[in-house]
């Protein structure tokens, strides 16, 4: 019985990993199809500006940027304890039309407690539009696609 339980757990774990990879692959394909020049439609911050949507250095794992100030990535989960500083953890989740990145700075020494924070970035596609937000700060940008492909900014 124990053997079957372990096999079931392994199968479920494998299924979950495969499902997560499938969502990431679907998002990456969508992002590739959405690459191009975008015009800002709405923005809550001056850093929202027209720009080109592309992967950083054409490398998927490094993340995705729109112009110079909108960035999500890198697309890997991390957790590091910085020497004499804080722990920095990043969690990435995908859907076929969006990516969410949660970065948490915690376990800081007393002298750096004010640096502890959470930042939730969300980038999504709907039709020919791109939406970007940083939840905790209220930073929001909405873009519409004006041209496909071309050179990267």
C-alpha positions in Angstrom: 0.0 0.0 0.0 2.8 2.4 0.9 4.5 1.7 -2.4 1.3 2.7 -4.3 1.0 5.8 -2.3 4.5 6.9 -3.2 3.9 6.1 -6.8 0.7 8.2 -6.7 2.6 11.1 -5.1 5.3 10.9 -7.8 2.7 10.9 -10.6 0.8 13.8 -9.1 4.1 15.8 -8.7 5.1 15.0 -12.3 1.6 16.1 -13.5 1.9 19.3 -11.6 5.4 20.1 -13.0 4.2 19.3 -16.5 1.2 21.5 -16.1 3.3 24.4 -14.8 5.8 24.0 -17.7 2.9 23.9 -20.2 1.5 27.2 -18.8 5.0 28.8 -19.0 5.4 27.6 -22.6 2.0 28.9 -23.6 2.8 32.3 -22.1 6.2 32.4 -23.8 4.5 31.7 -27.2 1.9 34.3 -26.5 4.6 36.9 -25.6 6.6 36.1 -28.7 3.5 36.7 -30.8 2.8 40.0 -29.0 6.4 41.4 -29.5 6.4 44.8 -31.2 6.0 48.5 -30.6 3.4 49.7 -28.1 1.8 53.1 -27.4 0.9 54.0 -23.9 -2.9 54.4 -23.5 -3.1 54.9 -19.7 -0.5 55.3 -17.0 -0.4 56.1 -13.4 3.3 56.9 -13.4 5.7 58.9 -15.7 7.8 55.7 -16.1 4.9 54.3 -18.2 5.9 55.2 -21.7 5.7 54.0 -25.3 8.1 51.2 -26.0 9.0 47.9 -27.6 7.9 44.6 -26.0 10.6 41.9 -26.1 12.5 39.3 -24.1 15.7 40.7 -22.5 18.5 40.0 -24.9 16.2 37.7 -26.8 16.6 35.2 -23.9 13.3 34.0 -22.5 14.7 33.2 -19.0 16.0 36.7 -18.5 12.6 38.2 -18.5 10.4 40.5 -20.6 10.5 44.3 -20.9 8.4 46.9 -22.5 10.4 50.0 -23.1 13.0 51.0 -20.5 11.1 50.9 -17.3 8.6 48.0 -17.4 10.2 44.7 -16.6 9.2 41.3 -15.3 11.8 38.6 -14.7 14.0 36.7 -14.6 11.6 33.8 -15.1 13.1 31.5 -12.3 12.1 31.1 -8.7 14.9 32.1 -6.3 15.6 32.4 -2.6 18.9 33.9 -1.5 20.2 35.2 1.8 22.4 38.2 1.0 25.4 38.4 3.2 24.9 40.8 6.1 21.6 41.9 4.6 18.2 40.4 3.9 16.7 37.3 2.4 15.3 37.9 -1.1 12.8 35.4 -2.6 11.2 35.5 -6.0 8.3 33.4 -7.1 7.1 33.4 -10.8 3.7 32.0 -11.9 2.3 31.8 -15.4 -1.0 31.6 -17.2 -1.3 31.4 -21.0 -2.0 35.2 -21.1 -0.1 36.5 -18.1 2.9 36.3 -15.7 3.0 37.3 -12.1 6.3 37.9 -10.2 6.2 38.2 -6.4 9.5 39.4 -4.8 9.8 39.4 -1.0 12.6 41.0 1.0 12.5 39.6 4.5 14.6 38.6 7.5 16.6 41.8 7.4 19.0 42.7 10.3 17.7 45.4 12.6 19.6 48.1 10.8 17.8 47.3 7.5 14.3 46.4 8.8 12.8 49.2 6.8 13.9 47.4 3.6 11.5 44.5 4.2 8.8 44.5 1.5 6.8 42.6 -1.0 6.4 43.6 -4.7 3.9 41.9 -6.9 4.3 42.6 -10.7 1.7 41.4 -13.1 1.9 41.6 -16.9 -1.0 40.4 -19.0 -2.2 40.3 -22.6 -5.7 40.9 -23.9 -6.4 41.3 -27.6 -3.7 43.7 -28.9 -3.2 45.3 -25.4 -0.7 44.8 -22.7 -1.4 45.6 -19.0 1.3 46.0 -16.4 1.0 46.7 -12.7 2.9 46.7 -9.5 0.1 45.9 -7.0 1.5 47.4 -3.8 2.5 50.8 -5.3 -0.5 51.3 -7.6 1.8 51.6 -10.6 -0.3 50.7 -13.7 0.3 51.0 -17.4 -2.0 50.1 -20.3 -0.6 49.8 -23.8 -1.9 49.1 -27.3 0.1 47.5 -30.1 0.9 49.8 -33.0 3.5 47.8 -34.9 4.8 44.2 -35.1 8.4 43.1 -34.9 11.1 45.5 -36.0 14.2 46.5 -34.1 14.4 46.3 -30.3 14.8 49.5 -28.4 
